[in-house]
Amino acid sequence: MLELYQFELSQYSEKVRFILDYKQLEYRKIEVTPGVGQVELMQKSGSRQVPVLKDGSTYVSDSTEIALYLERKYPERPIIPSDSLAKGQCLLIEEWADASIGLKGRKALIGALNQNQNFRTSILPSNTPDLLKTAIGAIPGELLDVLGSGIGFGGDAVKEAKNSLKQDLEALCLILQNQPYLTGDTPTLADLSVAGLSILLKFPAGNYLDIPDPLKGKGIPGLADNITFEPFFAWRDRLYADFRKGSSMPSSGSSPTTISID
């Protein structure tokens, strides 16, 4: 069985989970403990960043490289069009989504976490020690905002990211007005990438992620609750219902397994 080394709330891990489910491939999720688990993962795979896919003795890192590997190794239910125009559009949107929705979504989420202590602790990995959760929750949001300014996650950066995401979501709504998927009549890597990467903007409502029930269907204020973007999130949720297996399904396991390195 394929093994996916991941963080449950990594949007890039979710992108790969979506591809695996769409291709109807069985896999086991292995949750990597932040810090020490990443060092151990580096020893096995050569990468400390998730996601990493293990297929037999082969390790593949980076969500895009994993997608291309899966398309080559498991060509059934293809995710990259054969038509040259559609293929170019698909690859362009996938690359854009990684850099835009993926990175800007992370900034916007951090801004929301800075302002809400309960939200901040609720999205930490389930294996985070209680003492660390308490310490993280007790940090004043104003202090986090100041500290974040030095590494590009301050208030101005968060505001800029949210404004850019609003434009992105508007553009996606326009593209999807007259066609079911981003490049035409069938789902592709572009659709699965955009849908999976958008989880930090608004968590899907179903049992797709191992997160507390109160977080399901919730997201970043100003984005998740903006009626203008409702068509996008409705489209995203249809993709989840059609192609993403729930966490109770045997192919993805009932919950992630903590990483264990021999």
N, C-alpha and C positions, 0 to 999 in steps of 0.2 A: 504494500500500500504506500502511496505517496505520503510524505510527511511535510507539513508546513510549519516552520519555525516562525513565530509571529508574536505581536502584541495584539490582544483582542481589539483594542481601540485604535490601532494603526490603520489609517485610511488606505495606505498602500497594501497592507495585509488584506484588508477587505476587498480591494480591487482583485487580488489574486484569488481569494475565496470565491468571489463572484464568477471568475473565469472557470475555476475548477468545477463549480456547481453547474454552470452553463454547459460545460463539456461532459457533465455527468460522470466525473471521475471521482472515485473514492479516495479519501485522504484523511489523515489524522492531524489535528491541530496540536502543536506543542508550544505552550506559552513560555516565552523566554523571560526569566527574571531580569528586570532592569539592572544594569551594572555587572554583577558577577556572571549572570547568565550570558550576557553579550560577550564577555571575555571567553567563556567556554565555547560559545558558538563560533567565535573567531578561530579557536583552535581546531575545530572540526571542519569548518567550511571556508575559512579565509575571509569571512565577512563578519563584522560585529553588528551590522545593521539588518533589521528585519524588513521585509520578509526574505526568508531563504527556503527554497524548495529542495527536498531530498528525494531523489528518484533512484532507488537502488544505491549504487555507490556514487552517484552524480549529485553534486550540490550546485544549485543555481541561485544567485542573489540578484536583487533589483527587480522590481515588479514588472518593468518592461521586458527585461531579459527573460524572466520567468514566462511571461505571456508568449513571447516568440518561441521559447523552447517547447512549451506545451502545444503550440500550433504545429511545430515540426514533428514532435514525437507522437502526438495524439491528434491527427488531422480530422477525425470525425467531429461533426458539429463545428465547422470552421468559424473563426472569429475575425479573420482578415479577408476582405473581398478579393475575388480574382480580377474583377474589372479594374483597370488601371486608375480611372478617375476616383471611383469609390475607395480603392485601396489608399490612394494618396490622401483623400479627405479623412479616412479612418486613422491613419498613422499621424496625420497632422493634429487632429483633435485629441488623440491619446497623449501626445507629447505636450500639447497645450494644457490639458487637464492636469497632468502631473505638476506642472510648474505654476499653474494658476489656482485651480480649485484646491489642489493638494497643499501647497505652501501657504496660500493666502487663507485658506480655511483654518489651518493650524494657528495662524496669527489671530484671526478673529475669535477662535475658540479660547485662546489664552486670555484675550481681553475680557471675555465673558467669565472666565474662571477667576480672574483677578477681582471681579466685582461680586462674586457669589461664593462664599466659603463652602457651603454645603455641596454645591455643584462641583467645586474643585475636588473635594475628597471622594465624591461619589463615582468619579470616572477613573480613579486610580486602579491599577491592576488588582484583582482579587487577592493575590498573594502578597500585597504590600503589608508590612508589619503595622499593627494598630498604632504603635507609638509614632511611627513615621506619618501615618495618616493624620493623627491628632496634631502633630507639629506643623504639617503642611496646611491644615485647615485653619490653624491659629495665626498664620502670617497675615498681617493687614494688607488689604488690597492695594492701598496707596503705596506701600513699600514695594510690593511686587511690580507695580507700574513703574516706579523709579528704577528698580533693578533691571527691569526689562528694557528700559530705554537704552541701556548700554550695549545690548545685544540685538537690537532691532525689533523688540517686542513691546515697546512703550506705547503710550496712549496715541501718539500721532501715527505710528506705524500700524496700530490696530485699526484706527479710523480709516486710514488709506486702504488697508486690505478690505475692510467691509464695503467701502464705496466701490472698489474694483469688483468685488464679488457681486454686488448689485447689478453692475453692468453685464457681468458674465451671465448671471441668471436670466436677465432680460433677453440677452442674445440667444440663449438656449431655448427660452420660451418661444421666440420668434421662429427659430429653425424648426421647432416641433409643431408649429401651428398646422401645417398641411402635410405632414408625413409622420409615420409611426416611430421611426428611429432616426438617429442623427445623420446617417448617410443614405437613407432610403427605406426600403420595405422590410429589411431583415436586420436583426441585431448584430452588432459587430463589436470589436475591441473598443471602439470609441464609446459605445453606449455603456458597456460593462465598466469601463474605466470611470466615466463621468458619474455613473450611479454609485459605484463603490467609494470613490473619493469624496462624495458629497455627504458621507455619514456624519462628519463633524459639523456640518451646517445644520443638519436635522437628523437625529437618529431614527431609523425605520421603526415603525410601530410594532411589528411582529416579533416573533421569537427568533431573530436572526443573529443577534449579538448577545454575549454573556454580560449583560448590564442590568442594573436594578430596574424593576418595572416602572418606577416613576420617571425614569429618563427616556423611556421609549416614546417616540413621537414628539419629543421635545428637542429644542435646538437653540441656536444663537438668536437672541432678540433682534428684531429688525430684518432678519433674513428668513428664519423658519416660520415666523408668524406674519409675514408680509403677504397680503392677499395677491399682490402683483405676481408673485413667484409660485402661487398655488399650482398653476398648470405644470410647472417643472416637477415639483415634488409629487404631484399626482402621477405623472409619467414615471418618475423614479420608483414610486411604490408599486406601479403595475409591473415593472421589470422585476422587482423583488418577488412579487406574488407569482410571476410566471416562471422565473428561472433560478431564484436563489432558494436553496433548501433551508428550512428552519433548523435551529440548533439542536432540536430533538431528533433530527434525522440521523441514521446510523452512519452515513457517509462522512459527516463532518464531526460526529461525536457529540455527546451531550454537553460537554464542556472541554475546554482546552486542558491538555496534560502539561504539568510543569516539566521544563527541560531537565533531562538527566544525561550527563555526559560520562561515558565510560573512561 
